[in-house]
Amino acid sequence: MADVIEEKIKNYKTAPFDARFPNTNQTRNCFQNYLDFHRCNKALSSKGQEITPCEWYQRVYKSLCPMSWVERWDTQIEEGSFPGKI
């Protein structure tokens, strides 16, 4: 399974279509992938597993989200004021 995930990550070009977000505005898609990355990272890290599968979410949110948003969210996480549930 890890080989399949690593292969998908290597072939990654841009965010794929996500049926949960069919509209042109991809703001919610950006935020959801940011949350999914941090949730995946937290879950796998707590189990002592490798976090390679989480890189998929990171690549998607980095291609969809403005970096100023990501920087602000990272700061909010550090300060403990992030509005999302991770």
C-alpha positions in Angstrom: 0.0 0.0 0.0 2.8 2.4 0.8 4.3 1.8 -2.6 1.0 2.8 -4.3 0.8 6.0 -2.2 4.4 6.9 -2.9 3.8 6.3 -6.7 0.8 8.6 -6.6 2.8 11.3 -4.8 5.6 11.1 -7.3 3.1 11.5 -10.2 1.2 14.4 -8.5 0.7 17.4 -10.8 -2.2 19.4 -9.4 -5.2 18.9 -7.1 -7.5 16.3 -8.5 -11.3 16.7 -8.8 -13.1 16.2 -5.5 -16.8 15.5 -5.8 -17.4 17.0 -2.4 -16.4 20.4 -3.9 -17.9 20.6 -7.4 -18.0 24.4 -7.7 -15.3 26.7 -9.0 -14.7 28.2 -5.6 -12.1 25.9 -4.0 -11.8 27.7 -0.6 -13.5 24.9 1.3 -11.5 22.2 -0.5 -8.3 24.1 0.5 -9.3 24.3 4.1 -10.5 20.6 4.3 -7.2 19.3 2.8 -5.3 21.4 5.3 -7.3 19.9 8.2 -7.0 16.4 6.7 -3.2 16.8 6.5 -2.9 17.8 10.2 -5.4 15.1 11.3 -3.6 12.4 9.4 -0.2 13.6 10.7 -1.5 13.7 14.2 -3.1 10.2 14.0 -0.1 8.5 12.4 2.4 10.2 14.6 0.6 9.1 17.7 0.7 5.5 16.6 4.4 5.8 15.7 3.7 5.1 12.0 5.3 6.8 9.0 3.5 9.9 7.9 4.1 9.4 4.1 0.4 9.0 3.3 -0.3 12.5 4.7 2.0 14.1 2.1 -0.9 13.8 -0.4 -3.1 16.2 1.6 -0.2 18.6 2.0 0.5 18.7 -1.7 -3.2 19.3 -2.5 -3.6 22.1 0.0 -0.4 23.7 -1.1 -1.6 23.8 -4.7 -5.0 25.1 -3.7 -4.4 27.5 -0.8 -2.8 30.9 -0.9 0.4 30.7 1.2 -0.6 33.7 3.3 -3.6 31.6 4.5 -1.4 28.6 5.3 1.1 30.8 7.2 -1.7 32.4 9.2 -3.2 28.9 10.0 0.2 27.6 11.1 0.6 30.6 13.4 -2.9 30.1 14.8 -2.1 26.4 15.5 1.1 27.4 17.3 -0.8 30.0 19.4 -3.7 27.6 20.1 -6.3 29.8 18.4 -6.9 27.8 15.2 -10.7 27.6 14.5 -10.6 24.1 13.0 -10.8 20.8 14.9 -7.6 18.8 14.4 
